Amino acid sequence: MTVSPLEGARLRLRALARGDAPALASFANEPRVRSTALLPGPVTVEQEEDFVLRVRASTVDAVFGIELRDGPRLVGVAGLHGIDRTSRAAQFGIFLGVPSLWNQGYGTEATRLTLRQAFERLQLHRVWLHVFSENPGGIRCYEKVGFAREGLLREAVFHEGRYHDLVVMALLRQDWAGAAPAK
């Protein structure tokens, strides 16, 4: 799906490019990043090039590269996946691939920008996500922008040698208006 760039105070969300593949592979191969996200690893640059080509050609995914505005460099990925035009719903996913940028508000800003795409441009009604129950930083970020906990999927996924619980969270369009940042 074609995505339009989005500008925030410190970040820019833009379409992924094939040249992003080396950075994406580096992120996916970073153990601290994989521990908080359902990312395969290890991956090759060629596999990431294939991923970029797939998401750019997709009609049901809107995936953004997250880059810093002050010296553009890719630092992560955010996206809306499995966009259902009938129900006007999509699954949200994000990861920051540079752990030194964690806990500084970048994830929150990227999430808000992606939700702007979801609710204002795509006119979605519901955006939902799954997050590891042992990822308090992620849960805090999602709650900060208005996501509500809807449930817990016990031992729902096997990742890195063990089962993990997933917290189910969602944000509805009518709840977004109060959570949206000033433009």
N, C-alpha and C positions, 0 to 999 in steps of 0.2 A: 504494500500500500504506500502511496506517495505521502510523505509527511512534510509539513511546513516547519521551518525552524521556529523555535520558541525562545524568547529571551527572558532571563530573570536577572536579579541583581548581580549575581556572581557566576551564573551558569548560562550556557546556551545548549539547547537540545536541537539536534540536527539529524538528518538522515545518515545512516551508516554508509560508509564507502568501503570498497574492497581494500583500500590501503589501511583500514583500521584493523585488519586481521592480525598483524603481529601484536598489537596492544591487547586485543581481545584474547588471544592465546595466552599472553602473559598473565592477564587477569584470571582466566579460568584455571591456570596452572598454579596460582598462588594459594597455598593451603588455607590461609586465614579467610580468603574470599570464599573458597569452596565450602568452608565450615558453616557459613551463614546462608548459602544459596544452593539451590539444587543445580549445581553446575557439574558437568562431567569433567573428568580430568584423568590423566593428562590429555590435552588436545594439541593438534598441530595447527600451524598457520593455514594450511590448506583446508582443514576442516572448518576453520573460522571464516575463510573466504567463501566456502559453500554456504555457511550460515548466513552471511551477509547477502549473498545472491538470493537465497530462499526468502528472507524476510522482505527484501526489496520487491520481489515478485509477488508476494502474498497479497491476497485481497481481504484477509481476515486478521492481519497483524499490523500494528503501527509501532515500529521499534525505532528508538532514538539513541544516538550516541550522545553521551553527556560530556561536555567539554567546559573547561574554565574559560571565562571571558577574558581574563587578563593573561593572555598568552595561550591561545587555544591549544589544548592538548586533551585527548580523550582520556577520561577518568572513570567511565562506567557506561552502563546501558540501562535504559528504562523502556517499558513498552506496555502496550495493550494487546492482549492475545486472544484469539478465538472470538473476535468481535461478532456478536450475534445481532444482525440488523433487525430481526423480528422482535426479540426481547429487549433490544437496545442495551446489551450488557457485554462486558468483557472482563477478562482476568488481567490484573495488573502485576507486573514484575519489575524488579529493579535490583541492581547491585552496583556498588562503587568498588572499582577494582584496585583502588589505591588506599590501603588501610590507614595511611597517615592522614587521610582526609576524613576519616570516620569521626563521628561525634562533634562535627563542626557545623551542622545545619545543611550540608550539601544534599544529603539524601532527602531531607524535608523539602528543600527548594525544588529538586528534580521531581519529586512526587507531585507537588503542587502544579508544576508546569505540565506534567503529563495529564493530570486530572483536568486542567484547563482544556487540553486537547480533547479529552473524553467528553466532557460535559458541554463545552461551548462550541467546539467545532464539529464533533461527531454526533452531538445531541444524544449521548447515551443516557440511560436511566439509572444503571447500576454498574458499579465497578467493584469487583471482589478480588480477594487474594488469599493465599495460604502463606503462613510464616512459621518457621520453627518456633516451638514454644520456648526454647532456650535462647532465643534471640531478643532480649529485652530492648536493645537499641532500635531494632526494626519495629517492634510493637509500639514503642514510644513514638517513633516517627509517624506511623500510620494513625495512631490515636490523635496526635497533634493536628493532623490535617482533616480529621473528622471521621475516619473509619471506626466502625463499631464492631466489637467482637460478637460473632454469631454462634460460635461453637468451637469444639475441640475434636479433631480426628485423632484418636489414640493410635499410636504406633502405626501411622498411616504410610510412612515411607522408610525404606531401607536406604541409608546413605552413610558412606564411609564406615562400614562395618557394624552398624547398629540401627535399630528402629528409632524413629523420631515421631513425637506428637506434632501435629500441625494445628495452629490456631487459624480458624476461618474468620475473616473480617470482610466487611463490605461498606461501601459508601453509596448512598442514593443521591440522585440529582438534587432533590429538594433540601437535603442536608448540606450539600456543597456550597450553596449560596452564602451561608454563614461562615464557612471555613475558608472561602476563597480570599486570597490576599488582595490588597488594594492594587490596582494596575497603575 
